Amino acid sequence: MNRRTLAFLLAVLVSSCSSGPEPDPEVAVRVEAVTLDPHSNSPVLVLGELEGSRRLPIWIGFSEARSIATVLENQWQPRPNTHDLAKRLIDQLEGEVERVVVTRLTEEIYYALIIVKAQGRIVEVDARPSDAIAIGLRYEAPLFVREAVFERSVEDPMGGEPGKEVRSIPPRDHLESHRQVTSSKLRIQSTNAS
């Protein structure tokens, strides 16, 4: 076999071993608002494009909404919540959150990844978007949404069928949770966390 044929076969072999199709483009976003949906009385996290006008509403839990609100308002609790604890664990492992990506919307449920760099390795951790964003905000990590998610989502945060996270929703008469959320000023407008 001559060199030319060998080079051709090697090129064909290498191209057939590629990692598959190109990944879906990612859109840089920021936390635009955390608010209450007046119809369901559930918190809604609204992500807005940094270089565009699209918005992505994600219905989240009360504790996640409070956790995100504390970061946006620069209010720290005397005892760590789950997201503060996750940050401490990542810090102790000499890691850092490099970015957060909302990766897909399947059957009205959003999915996300936390990309962590620790000890020379990159680790992708599957998470709910609200948890991923709450942790990412603590690192001032960039936030992204894959283009396909924007295409499949509802852009009006108070209309249509919302995308949800897998979570338990407190009963409507659970007044203590409602009081805690509304008392932490959930109507937050933020342009940071980019």
Secondary structure, DSSP 8 states (H G I E B T S, - for coil): --HHHHHHHHHHHHHHTS-SS----EEEEEEEEEEE-TTT--EEEEEEETTSS-EEEEE--HHHHHHHHHHHTT---SS--HHHHHHHHHHHTTEEEEEEEEEEEETTEEEEEEEEEETTEEEEEEE-HHHHHHHHHHTT--EEEEHHHHHHS-SSTTSSS--B-S-----TT-HHHHHHHHHT--BEE-----
